[in-house]
């Protein structure tokens, strides 16, 4: 079993419900060990859109990284994700941030996530639940990456009622 760190985000419809549904769907395919608080963050790139709600999920899986990506893409599609505008609004976005010490770089997948260390919306929730997890290319912990981040991106902790979702294990 490999430990995998995912980043989730939503800014369309009812974002907190979208995150909750995504966590439940992920729980159907993997053993989730921790779910972060929710953070409200500014959009990056295409700024003419609502702010995002983001969280992180730490899980254990025996799935190959490409098989996990396939399952994640199926969850996004089942939830109504349509890819139209790069960095645009989305009902759900699920990214593989870290997968243990694995390094993958091909046309379909890059792990560790190529811009994770530059994204407050990924690092704040990730540091909450996986502070000591190491980025194998940068040889730094998630906590170290967050401390190094110099950005104008804002993140506010904003968990709502019934968060994190109660999972039946």
Buried (B, 14 or more C-beta within 10 A) or exposed (E): EBBBBBBBBBBBBEBBEBBBBBBBBBBEBBEBBEBBBBBBBBBBEEEEBEBBBBBBBBBEBEBEBEEBBEBBBEBBEEBEBEEEEEEBBBBBBBBBBBBBEBEBEEEEBBBBBEEBBBBBBBBBBBBBBBEEBBBBEEEBBBBBBBEEBEEEBEBEEBBEEEBBBEBEE
